[in-house]
Amino acid sequence: MQKPLSNARKGDLCRIIRFKDTQSKTETMRFGLSAGETVKCIANVGPIIVGKNLITIAVGRNLAEKIYVECE
């Protein structure tokens, strides 16, 4: 089930499905994240902290609400 990244829980593995709009897609691509990639939710307090490979990225809550993911 698709949900915003802002609703992910610590430890969730989430695959990025889509973006709410073009602006959020562009902002997310600046972090090196795109649709189809899998990230791990490290923390969900204030910004959403996600890990991809060996990189840790803090995604602001407003942007995280525009990134739709499927989590395991």
N, C-alpha and C positions, 0 to 999 in steps of 0.2 A: 504494500500500500504506500502510495506517495504521500510524503509529508515534508514540511519545510525543514531545512537543516537545523533551524532554531529549536525544533522539538526533539532532536536526537538526544539520547542519553549517553552518559559516560560509558565507554567500552563498545558502543555500537559501531559496526562496520557498515558504512553507507555508500551506496553507488549514486552518483549524481545523475539525475534523469533529465531535468530541464530547468530552465530559468524563467522567471516571471516576465522579464522584458529584456530588450537588447542592452540596456545600460547595465543591468545586473550581470548579464553574461560577460560584457566587456570588463567590468570590474573584477569579476571572478577569474577571468583569463589572465589578468595581471598577476595574480597569485600563482599562476601555473596550474590552475584547476579547470577542467572542462567536462562536458557531458560524457558519461561512460566511465569516468575514473572512480576508483574506490578510495575513500578516506576513512580514518578511524577517529571517532569522537573521543578526545582526551579529556575535555572538561566542558561543562555548559554552565558557566557562571559569568555573567556579563557577556564578553565576547565568547564565541564558540571556538574552542581550541581543537583543531584537527591535525592529524598526522598523515602525511603522504610520503611513502618511502622513508627517507631519513630527515624529512623536513617537517617542522612544526609551524602551523599557520594560525594566526588569530583572525577570525572572521567576525566583523561587527554584527551585532544582533539584527540591525535593520537589513543588512545585506543577506544574512543567513535566512531571514524570513522569505527571501525571494529566490532561494536555491531549493529546488525540490529533489528529494532523495528517496531511495528505498533502503531501509536498514534491516540488518539481520540481528 
